[in-house]
Amino acid sequence: MPNREKSRDLPLFQAYPRLAEAIPRLPLGNWPTPVTHTRHFAEEHGIKTLYVKREDLSHSECGGNKVRGLEFLLAEAKRRRTDTILTFSSAGSHHICKTACHADNLGMNTMAFIVRQPIADYVRRNLQAGLSRGVIYVPANYVTILPKLAWCLLKNKISTKHETPPYIIPPGGTSPLSCIGHVNAAFELKRQIDAGVLPEPDYLYGALGSLGTMAGLALGCKLAGLKVKLIGVVVSYRWYCTPNRWAKLAMRTLDHMQTGDTNVPKVVIDPAELTVIRTSLGRGYAHFTESSANLARRFFDLERIQLDGTYTAKTLHGALRFIGDRALHDKVHLFWHSFHAMPPAIRIDLNALEPNLKQYFIEDKQPFDD
């Protein structure tokens, strides 16, 4: 069962103790994640101060930004005594393989309904990691996901050892419950600022995919009293990643928290406070761009921090464009680094894979994936 004593160590729960009693949590990550001052990269781009919040170091095996939300999602699954996680995403998503990794460590199975995406090394590695953890992948598309889910449930294709149904996690692992992990991340950042690890940033940059990380940070920064301006860079779908949806998810998270602790104050996340950058997406979700790929290569050369072509490289590209276009080089900037590369997994038998999965290992990768 969730360890409530360890939960009380979270800065958020120290601010609102009744939340620790109301909302279960399973400690999974290594907190706080460190902050790095990227002096060499910043100097090359004429930026006085650029820090990186190292979410890639949240866990040695299955790190990245997803861990914060999974601490709450998997705790809720345990509370319901289910042994099966059911979720949705693209074939090589970080969300699926990270969920499967941590769920497997807790004795739970994972079933994932997946849609096709461009092929890249990280996609292959994430699929290998998921398969090595026993993930059951069900290929689908945006039209057939719900019918296939209904069919699996009706035909008892989703097996559980217990009588409880599978616990459903939304795409990207994003829900008001999971966002609480990122609300805490803002309180964690506030504590690091107070300790002198970094000055309070003027601007914070993060990826807008399923919106969970940045929604939690928007709410957390408001509750923690931080004045930082949040800049979200679109990396998934332009129609979805809007200030209104971003703010609405933050407010739904606040409502969820207030049901657990009425001492959580009523604050307002105004969409006008949130800035969305749409110019770094390229052809679309998971399609790499030459400019962001070159940027990722240079960032690694100078700072030894690995970015990915789908999320973080595009986010950093958007951040630099934002800084340059507005001549903000003398401000304090913080880049929220959400990517963590999965370690090499055990070899898999390609001949045993269904064609919809096998294609990711035998077809050519997309351009700009070094």
HELIX and SHEET records of a PDB file:
HELIX    1   1 ARG A    4  SER A    7  1                                   4    
HELIX    2   2 PRO A   11  ALA A   15  1                                   5    
HELIX    3   3 PRO A   17  ALA A   22  1                                   6    
HELIX    4   4 ARG A   39  GLU A   44  1                                   6    
HELIX    5   5 GLU A   55  LEU A   57  5                                   3    
HELIX    6   6 LYS A   66  ARG A   79  1                                  14    
HELIX    7   7 HIS A   94  ASN A  105  1                                  12    
HELIX    8   8 ASP A  121  SER A  132  1                                  12    
HELIX    9   9 ILE A  145  LEU A  154  1                                  10    
HELIX   10  10 PRO A  171  GLY A  173  5                                   3    
HELIX   11  11 PRO A  176  ASP A  194  1                                  19    
HELIX   12  12 GLY A  212  ALA A  224  1                                  13    
HELIX   13  13 PRO A  243  GLY A  260  1                                  18    
HELIX   14  14 PRO A  271  GLU A  273  5                                   3    
HELIX   15  15 GLU A  290  GLU A  303  1                                  14    
HELIX   16  16 THR A  312  ASP A  325  1                                  14    
HELIX   17  17 LEU A  350  ALA A  352  5                                   3    
HELIX   18  18 PRO A  355  ILE A  362  1                                   8    
SHEET    1   A 6 VAL A  35  HIS A  37  0                                        
SHEET    2   A 6 THR A  49  ARG A  54 -1                                        
SHEET    3   A 6 VAL A 332  HIS A 337  1                                        
SHEET    4   A 6 TYR A 203  LEU A 208  1                                        
SHEET    5   A 6 LYS A 229  VAL A 234  1                                        
SHEET    6   A 6 THR A 275  ILE A 277  1                                        
SHEET    1   B 4 ILE A 136  PRO A 139  0                                        
SHEET    2   B 4 ASN A 109  VAL A 115  1                                        
SHEET    3   B 4 THR A  84  SER A  90  1                                        
SHEET    4   B 4 TYR A 167  ILE A 168  1                                        
END                                                                             
